[in-house]
Amino acid sequence: MAKVFLTNATGYIGKAVALAALNKGHSVSALARSPEATQKLEKIGVKPVSGDLKKPEQYTDTLNQYDVVIHTAATNDEDFGKYDTLTVNSIIETLKGTNKTFIYTSGTWVLGNTGDIIADEQTPYEPLPFVAWRAENEQQVVKAAQNGIKAIVLRPVIVYGGEEGIIANLIQQAEKTKTVPYITTGQNYWSLVHVEDLADLYLLAIEKAEAGSLYNASSDYLPAKQIAELVAGAAQAQAKSIPLEEARKTLSIFADAFALDQKIGAVKAKQELGWQPKAPKLANAIEKTKQLAAGRA
């Protein structure tokens, strides 16, 4: 069993990965910036490591005691890219020559609009401006395999399931406003993956992925209008088309992300790692997400 360190295990993806790793018998530690985070980690059986993502010198000295380092944290502010890059560079520098595993969490918004094709890991970058840095960080991680690191990139699509994430937030918002917006015709596709299936992919990457590999994490794709209608049904609301310009006023930079047309495939993860998504599809998971999100509110 492996000793695993996560840069975040209280957030949506990080917590799911931590729980899955614990369930497999791995020992799990994670960065904790506050007493509240420390309590949350201890409650689920994760060992807290005091430190701030923005100050890697506080935790990088401890990384060599772990077999696996997984970067799942985000500052979620205007400096997200700056600190994500700082974290990636600091971890790579620390792990050089150790042959330890480093998994970087990216995302498929680096591909921009992919249109009618089913995009794979060879699809060229066309990142939205606010995640352009992420494409560069992916390349840094892939190249780190040449420096004695088992470096891996995972690219989740829109994650659903459980009490958090975009879908849960849309449900909660719809219960207040009684509308669920989709942009223009809503015929653009959103690619989806259940958080539990995604967590399984991280564990498979630890066990089976080769250094320098990159995998998309996607199990389904649906038109945005259909997703809005599913959310509306769960929230007893109405799906409503809005122009992109109006969406930009309320969603800011995320409007362009939600307007992307992406059908993302994950054949590579299935063939090379044996990944088999088995969690309920969105239509069958949305009622449980509503219930869990209500408990979070």
C-alpha positions in Angstrom: 0.0 0.0 0.0 1.2 3.5 -0.8 1.7 6.6 1.3 -0.3 9.3 -0.4 -0.2 13.1 0.0 -2.9 15.4 -1.5 -2.6 19.2 -1.7 -6.3 19.3 -0.8 -8.6 16.6 0.6 -11.5 18.7 1.9 -12.6 19.9 -1.6 -14.9 18.1 -4.0 -12.4 16.0 -6.0 -9.7 15.8 -3.3 -12.0 14.4 -0.7 -13.4 11.8 -3.1 -9.8 10.7 -4.0 -8.8 10.6 -0.3 -11.8 8.4 0.6 -11.2 6.1 -2.3 -7.5 5.8 -1.4 -8.3 5.1 2.2 -10.8 2.4 1.1 -8.0 0.7 -0.9 -5.8 0.6 2.2 -3.5 3.5 1.4 -2.4 5.9 4.1 -3.4 9.4 3.2 -2.1 12.8 4.3 -3.2 16.2 3.1 -2.4 19.9 3.3 -4.4 21.8 5.9 -4.4 25.6 6.0 -6.8 26.1 8.9 -8.0 24.4 12.1 -11.3 23.8 10.3 -9.6 21.9 7.5 -7.6 20.0 10.1 -10.8 18.8 11.8 -12.4 17.9 8.5 -9.4 15.8 7.5 -9.1 14.0 10.9 -12.9 13.2 10.7 -12.4 11.2 7.5 -9.2 9.5 8.6 -6.7 11.7 6.7 -3.6 12.9 8.5 -3.4 16.8 8.3 -0.1 18.5 7.3 -0.1 22.1 8.3 0.7 24.5 5.4 -0.5 27.0 2.8 -0.7 26.1 -0.9 0.6 29.6 -1.6 3.7 28.9 0.4 5.1 25.6 -0.9 8.2 26.0 1.3 5.9 25.1 4.2 5.3 21.6 2.9 7.6 20.5 0.1 10.3 19.4 2.5 8.0 16.7 3.7 7.0 15.3 0.2 9.9 12.8 0.0 8.3 10.7 2.8 5.4 9.9 0.5 5.1 7.5 -2.5 2.5 9.5 -4.3 1.8 13.3 -4.5 -1.6 14.3 -5.9 -2.3 18.0 -6.7 -6.1 18.5 -6.3 -6.0 22.0 -4.7 -7.1 25.3 -6.1 -7.0 28.8 -4.6 -10.2 29.7 -6.5 -9.3 33.3 -6.8 -7.8 35.6 -9.4 -4.4 34.2 -8.7 -5.4 30.6 -9.3 -3.1 30.2 -12.3 -0.1 31.8 -10.6 -0.3 29.5 -7.5 -1.2 26.4 -9.5 2.0 27.0 -11.5 4.0 27.7 -8.4 2.7 24.4 -6.8 3.5 22.3 -9.9 7.0 23.7 -10.3 7.7 23.3 -6.6 6.5 19.7 -6.5 8.5 18.8 -9.6 11.7 20.4 -8.3 11.3 18.5 -5.0 10.6 15.1 -6.5 13.3 15.1 -9.2 15.2 11.8 -9.4 13.0 10.1 -6.8 10.8 8.0 -9.2 7.9 8.9 -7.0 4.4 9.4 -8.5 3.0 12.9 -9.1 -0.5 13.3 -10.4 -1.6 16.7 -11.7 -5.3 17.6 -12.0 -6.0 19.6 -15.1 -9.3 19.9 -17.0 -10.6 19.7 -20.6 -11.3 23.5 -20.9 -7.7 23.6 -22.2 -9.1 22.1 -25.4 -11.7 24.8 -26.1 -14.4 24.0 -28.6 -14.0 20.5 -29.9 -17.1 20.5 -32.1 -18.4 17.3 -33.7 -15.3 15.2 -33.1 -14.9 13.0 -30.0 -11.8 14.6 -28.5 -8.9 12.5 -27.2 -5.5 13.1 -25.7 -4.1 14.1 -29.1 -6.6 16.9 -29.7 -4.7 20.2 -30.0 -4.9 22.8 -27.3 -7.2 25.8 -27.8 -7.6 26.9 -24.2 -9.9 29.5 -22.9 -7.8 32.5 -21.9 -8.5 32.1 -18.2 -7.0 28.5 -18.2 -4.2 29.0 -20.7 -1.7 28.5 -18.0 -3.1 25.0 -17.3 -2.0 23.8 -20.8 1.5 24.9 -20.0 1.4 23.2 -16.6 0.3 20.0 -18.3 3.3 20.1 -20.5 5.6 20.7 -17.5 4.3 17.7 -15.8 4.6 15.4 -18.8 8.2 16.6 -19.3 9.0 15.9 -15.7 8.9 12.2 -16.6 12.4 12.8 -18.1 13.7 13.9 -14.7 13.0 10.8 -12.7 9.4 11.4 -11.7 6.4 9.2 -12.5 4.5 12.2 -13.6 0.9 11.9 -14.8 -1.8 14.3 -15.9 -5.5 13.6 -15.4 -8.1 15.8 -17.2 -11.5 15.7 -15.6 -14.5 17.0 -17.5 -17.5 18.5 -15.6 -17.8 16.4 -12.4 -21.1 15.5 -10.9 -22.4 13.3 -8.0 -22.3 13.9 -4.3 -23.1 17.1 -2.6 -20.8 19.5 -4.4 -19.7 20.6 -7.9 -21.3 22.5 -10.8 -24.5 20.4 -11.0 -25.2 20.6 -7.3 -24.6 24.4 -7.4 -27.0 24.7 -10.4 -29.7 22.8 -8.4 -29.3 25.0 -5.4 -29.4 28.2 -7.5 -32.4 26.9 -9.4 -34.3 26.3 -6.2 -33.9 30.0 -5.4 -34.5 31.5 -8.8 -36.8 28.9 -10.3 -34.9 29.0 -13.6 -32.0 27.1 -15.0 -30.2 29.0 -17.8 -28.5 27.4 -20.8 -26.7 29.4 -23.4 -28.3 30.2 -26.8 -29.8 26.9 -28.2 -28.1 24.7 -25.6 -27.1 22.2 -28.3 -23.4 22.4 -27.2 -22.3 19.3 -25.4 -21.1 19.1 -21.8 -18.9 16.1 -21.0 -19.5 14.5 -17.6 -17.9 12.2 -15.1 -19.2 11.0 -11.7 -16.9 12.0 -8.8 -16.7 8.4 -7.7 -15.6 7.1 -11.1 -13.1 9.9 -11.2 -11.6 8.9 -7.9 -11.3 5.4 -9.2 -9.3 6.7 -12.1 -6.8 8.4 -9.8 -6.2 5.1 -8.0 -5.7 3.2 -11.3 -3.2 5.9 -12.4 -1.2 5.3 -9.2 -1.2 1.6 -9.9 -0.8 1.4 -13.7 0.0 4.6 -15.4 3.4 5.2 -17.0 5.5 8.2 -16.4 4.6 11.1 -18.8 1.1 9.9 -19.5 -2.0 12.0 -19.8 -5.6 10.8 -19.6 -9.0 12.4 -20.2 -11.6 11.5 -17.5 -15.0 11.4 -19.1 -17.8 8.9 -19.1 -20.7 10.6 -20.9 -21.8 13.7 -22.8 -25.1 15.5 -23.1 -26.4 18.7 -24.7 -26.4 21.6 -22.3 -30.1 22.1 -22.8 -30.8 18.5 -21.7 -28.6 19.0 -18.6 -30.5 22.2 -17.8 -33.8 20.4 -18.1 -32.6 17.6 -15.8 -31.6 20.2 -13.2 -34.9 22.0 -13.7 -36.8 18.8 -13.1 -34.9 18.2 -9.9 -35.3 21.7 -8.6 -38.9 22.2 -9.8 -37.8 25.0 -12.0 -37.8 26.0 -15.7 -34.9 25.7 -18.2 -34.4 28.9 -20.0 -32.3 30.0 -23.0 -30.2 33.1 -22.5 -27.8 34.9 -24.9 -24.0 34.5 -24.3 -23.7 38.2 -23.5 -26.3 38.0 -20.7 -24.6 34.9 -19.4 -21.3 36.7 -19.2 -22.9 39.3 -17.0 -23.9 36.7 -14.4 -21.3 34.0 -14.9 -18.3 36.1 -15.8 -15.5 34.1 -17.4 -17.3 30.8 -16.8 -20.0 31.7 -19.3 -17.6 30.9 -22.2 -16.7 27.7 -20.5 -20.3 26.7 -20.2 -20.8 27.6 -23.8 -18.1 25.2 -25.0 -19.1 22.3 -27.2 -17.1 19.3 -26.0 -17.6 15.6 -26.5 -14.6 14.1 -24.7 -13.6 10.5 -25.0 -11.7 8.4 -22.5 -10.8 5.3 -24.6 -7.1 5.6 -23.5 -7.9 5.4 -19.8 -10.2 2.4 -20.4 -7.7 0.5 -22.6 -4.5 1.3 -20.7 -5.7 1.5 -17.1 -8.8 -0.7 -17.2 -11.0 2.2 -16.1 -14.6 1.1 -16.1 -17.0 4.0 -15.1 -19.9 2.4 -13.2 -21.6 5.1 -11.2 -25.1 6.2 -12.2 -25.5 8.5 -15.2 -26.5 12.1 -14.5 -30.2 11.5 -15.0 -30.1 8.7 -12.4 -27.9 10.6 -10.0 -29.4 14.0 -9.9 -32.1 13.4 -7.3 -29.5 12.1 -4.9 -27.3 15.1 -5.6 -30.3 17.4 -4.8 -30.8 15.7 -1.5 -27.1 15.8 -0.5 -26.8 19.4 -1.6 -29.8 20.3 0.5 -28.0 18.8 3.5 -24.9 20.9 2.8 -26.8 24.2 2.6 
